[in-house]
Amino acid sequence: MTTFLEPRDYAEYLDPSDRPPFHLLRILPSENMRAALIEKSPITNRQVSLFDSH
């Protein structure tokens, strides 16, 4: 699952703790999201197989 954090929350999120920092989980408004195609390449079942015998 992708996690989006505010830069001010990085240290607290990465700090080892007995309890997970659930209070940092927030909804990211859709107007703050952007998507961009980085690379276009054909993917086949053969290329993504974890149990390839070759």
HELIX and SHEET records of a PDB file:
HELIX    1   1 PRO A    7  ASP A    9  5                                   3    
HELIX    2   2 TYR A   10  LEU A   14  1                                   5    
HELIX    3   3 PHE A   22  LEU A   24  5                                   3    
HELIX    4   4 SER A   30  ASN A   32  5                                   3    
HELIX    5   5 ASN A   45  VAL A   48  1                                   4    
END                                                                             
